[in-house]
């Protein structure tokens, strides 16, 4: 589905980003794995190349403008184009920097501002390829809310940014959509397993009565990146087991 296409996936050394990148590579795309975990990014790229795919791993902090530019420059140097940007990197919802204001400032910087910076850095090649942006959102910023102010605000902001991108760049052929995720079983939701009663209670709120798996997110991302979604723009694709309507 993505043969000959090139995708940048941020925060892809592990978790949801890793599974999206792996699925993209398995479906023909070249992947640029950008992560603050350099060893993880390079190991992931090596794994994909051993699968017969094309990939490169980079150390990068997408809250840093220079790093964003370097990611795009590397993608163009290695693969010649950029067709899809998956803005997945961000801080976990349970992140606590100390004071509420410190958590707010860093959370917004790393989880919302970084999406805008990375999107702007990749804008020119994405417009040239008439490609797509996929922004990872959360039910915490949509309909479900949550108890972490910065995280709810950041994810709601990412959704708003997605709509702005769709309206601004759609006339030029660039699509922007978001994936709105519920409780997904990754290392970032380990705290739910560490507190069985909490995890059980949250899962009980989901109509499917379980957490989702990152492998269940990847096909949704693939669809949004594919030509099959060529008329899908400004959409929020919800992958939450029905939590949003519960």
N, C-alpha and C positions, 0 to 999 in steps of 0.2 A: 504493500500500500504506500510505502514511502521510498521506494527505490529511487536512488539518485538524489534524494533530499538530504539536507543537513540541518540538524537540530542542536541548539544550545539548551542544555538543561542545567539549571543552577541547583545547588544543594543535592547533587545526585550521587554522592559517594555512598549513601545508605538510604534506607527507608523508602518513602513514596517516590522521591526523585530517582533513586536507583532503579526501581521497578519500571517506571515510565521510560527511562533511558534504555533499559534492557529490552523492553517491548518494541521500542522504536528501532533499535538495531536489528532485532529479530525480523522486523518487517522492512528492512532494506535501507534504513537511514544511517548516515554517519552521525556520531554523537560527540559533542564537546561537553565533557563532564567538568563543571566548575564547582569547587567546594572549598571551604576553609580547612578541610582535612586533606592535605596534599597527598599523603600516603594512600588514603582511601580513594581519592579521585583517580590516582594513577593505577592503583590495583584494579579498580572497576574498569578502567579503559583497557587494561591488559586482559582482563577476563573477557571483555567483549571482542577484542581482537582474536583471542584464542577460539572464540565461537565462529570466527570467520568474518567478523564485522569490522567496521571502521570506527575508530574512536580515539580520543585524546583526553587525558586528564590534566586539569590545571588547578593550581592553588590560587584562589581568588576570594575576595570579600566583596560581594556585590553592592554593599553600602558605600564602597569607594569608587568614585568616578573613574579613576585611572585604571583600576582593576577591570571595570566593566568594558572599557575601551580595549584593554589587552585581550580580554576573552574574545571579543568580536574580531579583532585583528588576527588572532591566532586561528580562529575558525576560517577566515578568508584565506589566510596563508596556507593552511593545511588542506582545505576542502573547496575553496573557491567561491563559496556562496553561503547564505544563511536563509533557510526556508521557514524554520519554526523556532520560536523562543518560548521555553517553558520557565516561567518565573515561579520556582518552587522554594527557593531558599528563604529562610526566616527563622526567627527565634521560636522555641516551643512555647506553648501557652502557659506552662508552669514556670517560665523563666522569672527569676526574682533578682534584680540587680542591687537590692538594698532597700532604699526608700521607694515609695510609690512614684515619686517624680522621676527618680533615676530609672526605674523600670519602664516608665512611660516613654521617656526620651529615647532610650536605647531600643525599646521594642518598636516604636514607630520608625526609627531610623533603619533598623535592620529588616523590618517586615513589610513596611509600606514604601518608604522613600527609596529603598533599594530596587523595588519593582519599577518605579518610574525611571530611575537612573539606568538600569539595565535595558529597559525598553528604548530609551532615547539613544543609548549607545548602539543598539542593533537596528535602529530605525531605517537607515539608508539601505543596507542590504536587504532588509525585509520588504521594503517598498519595491526594490528592484526585482525581487523574486515573486512579488505579490503573495507573500507568505502569510503566516499567522502567529499571533501571540496567544499563549495559554497561561492565564494567571491562576494560581492555586489559592482558593478562598476557603472559607469555613462556615459551617452553620452558626458558629459563635458570632459572626459578623453579619448574619443574614436574618434568620427568624428565631433562632434558638437562644441567642444571648449567651451569657456565661458570667463567671465571677472574676475575670481578669480584664480590667478596663482597657489597658493598652492593646491587648490581643483582639478584643471585640472591635475596637475602633480601627485598628490596622486592617483587619480583614474586611470590615465594611468599606474602608477607604480603597482597598484593592478592587472591590466590586465596582465602586464608583469610577475608579480610574479605568477599568475595563470598558465601561460604557462610553467614557470620554474618548478612549482610543478607537472604539468601534465607530463612533460618529465622526471623528476627525479624519481617520485614515481609511475608512471604508470606501469613500469615493475614489481613493487612489489604489484600491485593490487589496489593501492589507486588512485582514480580519483579526478581531480580538474577542476572545471568549474567556469565560472563567469556569473552573471546576470548583464546586462548593461541596466540601467534604464533611462527613460526620465523624464518628469515632472509628479510626482506622488503627489496626493492630500493628504498631511499630514500636521501636525503642522509646519514642516520645510519649507513648501512652502506657509505658511500663508502670507508672504510678497507679493506674487502674488495677493492674494485676497485684501490685504490692498491697492494695487495700481492697480485698475481695468484695466486701460489702458495697463499697463505692462502685466498683466495676460492675457488679451484679445489678445494682440499682440503675446505673446508666444504660446498660444493655437492655434492661426491662422496658425502658422508654422507647426503644427502637422496635417498630412493628415486626421486623425480621428476627428480633430477639437475640441479636449477636452483634459484635463489632465487625466491621468490614476488614478485608485483607488488602494490602497494597497492590496485589496482583489484580484486584477487582477495580482499581482506579486506572491502571495503565490502559486498558482497552478504551475507556472513555476519552483519555487524552489522545490516543491514537486516532480516534474518530475525528476529534476537533482539528487535528493536524492534517488529516487526509483530504484528498479532493472530494471525498464523499460528503464533506461538510462545507463545500464551496459556497453555499448560500446561508451558512450559519454565522452570524455576526452579532456581537453584543449579547450573546446568550449566556445564561448561568446554568450549566449542567450540574444538577444536584446528584451526588453519589453519597447517600447517607442512610440507606436501608429504610427510608420513610420517616426518619426522625423529624424532618421539618414539618410534617403534617400531623404528627402525633399530639 
